[in-house]
Amino acid sequence: MPHVLILLIFLLPHEAEEIIGGHEFKPHSYPHMAFIQSVCDYGNKRCCGGFLVRDNFMLTAAHCLAAVSLGAHDVTTQEETQQIIPVAKDHSNDIMFLKRKAKKTKAVRTLTLPRVNAQVKPGHVCHLAGWGSTSLNAIRGPAVLHEAILIIQEDQKCTSCFHHYSKTAQICAGDPKKIQAACKGDSGGSLVCDNRVYGISISLGTFTKVVSFLQWIKGSMKPI
């Protein structure tokens, strides 16, 4: 049965991101993470992330198309925990759902959506995971999943740093003191705060505000 792509055409850049200043952690600590295989501008397929929000729905950036690997830690090896799901290659929008059944295991789990109208305040500590590069000068990202701890920033600061920033549709996060942020390599990845996803990585330091699109997300996951 063919998979269904549900596209949300809202958000901005087509650049992918990385985990800058991140570190490797215990394998499968982020079982909701999906590795999205896509040929990118530097000829590498380690470009994007995504995450499982239901056993048959993944959320990511739409330019991260090719195939999805769930249950992965080291993407250079074929681990027993991995599930590789092929995806169509003919879409170019920024945000999308991938509808395809995944088998839940210890290494493959769903991520909880935020409650209606829930907000994360500036100063709140959140987590971002991905396979993107750990420095601005790196040509390729690491083979294993990395994590960075990010701090939610004030909208005023985000607006001054990012020309196209929208406080209603986006949040921004980083840690200037530790030089940690999202950059190239992790588009579509999840910003997790208190075990719930509050942001979808779209560009350097900026994330889709999941709460703002919660009604659309839940509506899209209803049976057709």
KAZI-V88912 format. One record per residue. N is the residue number from 1. RES is the residue in three letters. SS is DSSP state (H for helix, E for strand, - for the rest). PHI is phi in radians with two decimals (999 if undefined). PSI is psi as a letter, one per 20 degrees, with the letter a starting at -180 (NA if undefined). Layout:
N_RES_SS_PHI_PSI / N_RES_SS_PHI_PSI
//
This chain:
1_MET_-_999_p / 2_PRO_-_-1.15_q / 3_HIS_-_-1.39_r / 4_VAL_E_-2.00_p / 5_LEU_E_-1.84_p / 6_ILE_E_-1.95_o / 7_LEU_E_-1.79_q / 8_LEU_E_-2.00_o / 9_ILE_-_-1.70_n / 10_PHE_-_-2.27_g / 11_LEU_-_-1.64_r / 12_LEU_-_-1.39_d / 13_PRO_-_-1.18_r / 14_HIS_-_-1.75_j / 15_GLU_-_-1.48_q / 16_ALA_-_-1.51_r / 17_GLU_-_-2.25_r / 18_GLU_-_-2.28_r / 19_ILE_E_-1.62_o / 20_ILE_E_-1.59_p / 21_GLY_-_1.34_j / 22_GLY_-_-1.43_r / 23_HIS_E_-2.51_q / 24_GLU_E_-1.25_q / 25_PHE_-_-2.44_a / 26_LYS_-_-0.98_p / 27_PRO_-_-0.93_p / 28_HIS_-_1.15_k / 29_SER_-_-1.28_i / 30_TYR_-_-2.11_m / 31_PRO_-_-1.20_i / 32_HIS_-_-1.45_i / 33_MET_E_-1.25_p / 34_ALA_E_-2.05_p / 35_PHE_E_-1.64_o / 36_ILE_E_-1.70_o / 37_GLN_E_-1.46_p / 38_SER_-_-2.72_p / 39_VAL_-_-1.33_p / 40_CYS_-_-1.99_a / 41_ASP_-_-1.14_h / 42_TYR_-_-1.81_k / 43_GLY_-_1.27_j / 44_ASN_-_-1.91_q / 45_LYS_-_-1.59_i / 46_ARG_E_-1.51_m / 47_CYS_E_-2.00_h / 48_CYS_E_-2.33_r / 49_GLY_E_-2.11_r / 50_GLY_E_-2.84_r / 51_PHE_E_-2.68_q / 52_LEU_E_-1.53_p / 53_VAL_E_-1.88_i / 54_ARG_E_-2.69_r / 55_ASP_-_-1.14_i / 56_ASN_-_-2.18_j / 57_PHE_E_-2.43_p / 58_MET_E_-2.05_q / 59_LEU_E_-2.03_p / 60_THR_E_-2.79_a / 61_ALA_E_-1.55_p / 62_ALA_-_-1.22_i / 63_HIS_-_-1.40_j / 64_CYS_-_-1.67_m / 65_LEU_-_-1.90_q / 66_ALA_-_2.77_f / 67_ALA_E_-2.66_q / 68_VAL_E_-2.00_p / 69_SER_E_-1.99_o / 70_LEU_E_-1.80_q / 71_GLY_-_1.23_k / 72_ALA_-_-1.71_q / 73_HIS_-_-2.20_g / 74_ASP_E_-1.80_o / 75_VAL_-_-1.39_i / 76_THR_-_-1.57_i / 77_THR_-_-2.15_q / 78_GLN_-_-1.59_n / 79_GLU_-_-1.37_q / 80_GLU_-_-1.10_h / 81_THR_-_-1.39_i / 82_GLN_-_-1.36_q / 83_GLN_E_-2.17_o / 84_ILE_E_-1.81_p / 85_ILE_E_-2.10_o / 86_PRO_E_-1.23_q / 87_VAL_-_-2.32_q / 88_ALA_-_-1.09_q / 89_LYS_-_-2.09_k / 90_ASP_-_-2.07_k / 91_HIS_-_-2.25_q / 92_SER_-_-2.36_j / 93_ASN_-_-1.39_r / 94_ASP_-_-1.38_h / 95_ILE_E_-2.18_p / 96_MET_E_-2.77_r / 97_PHE_E_-1.71_q / 98_LEU_E_-1.94_p / 99_LYS_E_-1.78_o / 100_ARG_-_-2.83_p / 101_LYS_-_-1.16_p / 102_ALA_-_-2.02_q / 103_LYS_-_-1.62_o / 104_LYS_-_-1.25_p / 105_THR_E_-2.45_a / 106_LYS_-_-1.12_h / 107_ALA_-_-1.70_i / 108_VAL_E_-2.28_o / 109_ARG_-_-2.38_r / 110_THR_-_-1.54_q / 111_LEU_-_-1.86_p / 112_THR_E_-1.36_p / 113_LEU_E_-1.33_q / 114_PRO_-_-1.27_r / 115_ARG_-_-1.29_q / 116_VAL_-_-1.02_p / 117_ASN_-_1.16_j / 118_ALA_-_-1.22_q / 119_GLN_-_-2.30_q / 120_VAL_-_-1.84_p / 121_LYS_-_-1.50_q / 122_PRO_-_-0.94_p / 123_GLY_-_1.68_i / 124_HIS_-_-1.20_p / 125_VAL_E_-1.60_p / 126_CYS_E_-2.28_r / 127_HIS_E_-2.23_q / 128_LEU_E_-2.24_p / 129_ALA_E_-2.16_q / 130_GLY_E_-3.11_r / 131_TRP_-_-1.80_j / 132_GLY_-_-1.29_r / 133_SER_-_-1.07_q / 134_THR_-_-1.73_j / 135_SER_-_-2.65_q / 136_LEU_-_-1.15_h / 137_ASN_-_-1.54_i / 138_ALA_-_-1.23_p / 139_ILE_-_-1.43_h / 140_ARG_-_-2.21_q / 141_GLY_-_-1.46_r / 142_PRO_-_-1.25_q / 143_ALA_-_-1.32_h / 144_VAL_E_-1.85_q / 145_LEU_-_-1.13_p / 146_HIS_E_-2.04_q / 147_GLU_E_-2.22_q / 148_ALA_E_-2.29_q / 149_ILE_E_-1.71_p / 150_LEU_E_-2.07_q / 151_ILE_E_-1.97_p / 152_ILE_E_-1.12_p / 153_GLN_-_-1.81_r / 154_GLU_-_-1.14_q / 155_ASP_H_-1.02_h / 156_GLN_H_-1.07_g / 157_LYS_H_-1.18_h / 158_CYS_H_-1.12_g / 159_THR_H_-1.11_h / 160_SER_H_-1.26_h / 161_CYS_H_-1.55_h / 162_PHE_-_-2.13_o / 163_HIS_-_-1.03_h / 164_HIS_-_-1.70_j / 165_TYR_-_-1.17_p / 166_SER_-_-2.13_o / 167_LYS_-_-1.22_i / 168_THR_-_-1.43_h / 169_ALA_-_-1.91_i / 170_GLN_E_-2.40_r / 171_ILE_E_-2.31_q / 172_CYS_E_-2.24_q / 173_ALA_E_-2.63_q / 174_GLY_E_3.09_a / 175_ASP_E_-2.60_n / 176_PRO_-_-0.98_h / 177_LYS_-_-1.15_h / 178_LYS_-_-1.88_j / 179_ILE_-_0.92_l / 180_GLN_E_-2.10_p / 181_ALA_E_-2.99_r / 182_ALA_E_-1.60_q / 183_CYS_-_-2.49_c / 184_LYS_-_-1.27_p / 185_GLY_-_2.19_i / 186_ASP_-_-2.22_k / 187_SER_E_-0.92_p / 188_GLY_-_1.52_i / 189_GLY_-_-1.29_r / 190_SER_E_-1.78_p / 191_LEU_E_-1.67_o / 192_VAL_E_-1.83_p / 193_CYS_E_-2.23_p / 194_ASP_-_0.92_l / 195_ASN_-_1.17_j / 196_ARG_E_-2.25_q / 197_VAL_E_-1.50_p / 198_TYR_E_-1.97_i / 199_GLY_E_-2.53_q / 200_ILE_E_-2.05_p / 201_SER_E_-1.12_p / 202_ILE_E_-2.18_h / 203_SER_E_-2.88_a / 204_LEU_-_-0.91_o / 205_GLY_-_1.34_i / 206_THR_E_-2.00_q / 207_PHE_E_-2.44_q / 208_THR_E_-1.08_p / 209_LYS_E_-1.41_o / 210_VAL_H_-1.02_h / 211_VAL_H_-1.01_h / 212_SER_H_-1.16_h / 213_PHE_H_-2.03_j / 214_LEU_H_-1.08_g / 215_GLN_H_-1.09_g / 216_TRP_H_-1.13_g / 217_ILE_H_-1.07_g / 218_LYS_H_-1.16_h / 219_GLY_H_-1.14_h / 220_SER_H_-1.21_h / 221_MET_-_-1.54_i / 222_LYS_-_-1.26_q / 223_PRO_-_-1.02_p / 224_ILE_-_-1.49_NA
//
